[in-house]
Amino acid sequence: EIVVGGKIPYAEHGIFLSNKDRDFRAAYFKNRIDNFEMMAHHLDFIWCLYERTVPEYRGKCPVVEYWPLGHIQTLPQELRRSPKDLDVVFFGTSTPHRLQTIDMLRKRGIAVVAGGGGWPRGRLASCEVDSLLDRAKIGLNLTLHAEHQRADAADPRFESPSRLPEMLEREVCVVSEGIPINNAFSRYMIEAPIDQLAEKCRDLLNGDKWRMVGLEAARKYREEMDAIRIGKPMIDRTIAALKAKYSI
């Protein structure tokens, strides 16, 4: 979970609770934060998928590390022979910001397949996600809310640490709105302001550019974010801290 300043940045927006339940929603998220805090003091280590969360728990247990999800194993090409017949795919909960952005792309003549809570297709099984990614030319990354929709001082924009590796492992060309804070995947995606996303997608879909960009980004991702290489130092530090704590 991303935690900034003792809060979950998107909590006030009610991602999976209706607006009429504002009081219940506030109590729900406060309870989650309180439980995180309570558990932190009983843990030997915490590995965070979001870099912005690390300062929240540092000092509350022996080891707190940021661990971006990296490349593990190249997917066999012979099992991925789907035709590339989908312009753009997007996965994630529907929010006003995301809905408005995707509507903008569709009005520019770009076909977008969207799945997740709140979309007509609904939530998709992992096999459906894999199939759509194999067919996609472009994978769209959108934050839950735009910067101006923040509920407090915390910027609500952040990368998806699980969805982006799925796209890169399948050599999908990733297009994203700008994520200016601690984006570990910025080197493997094309970022643009919201009002320029449609133009970027149209340019990539013109000819075979999306394929070349996707292949090169995936190559760099596999090379630079090898899970063993980036994970071993953190595992070593964690083991050393635990040995010191327990006098092993």
Secondary structure, 3 states (H helix, E strand, C coil): CCCECCECCCHHHCCCCCHHHHHHHHHHHHHHHHHHHHHHCCCCEEEECCHHHHHHHECCECEEEECCCCECCCCCHHHCCCCCCEEEEEECCCCHHHHHHHHHHHHCCCCEEEECCCCCCCCCCHHHHHHHHHHEEEEEECCCCCHHHCCCCCCCCCCCCCHHHHHHHCCCEEEEECCCCCCCCHHHCEEECHHHHHHHHHHHHCCCHHHHHHHHHHHHHHHHCEHHHHHHHHHHHHHHHHHHHHCC
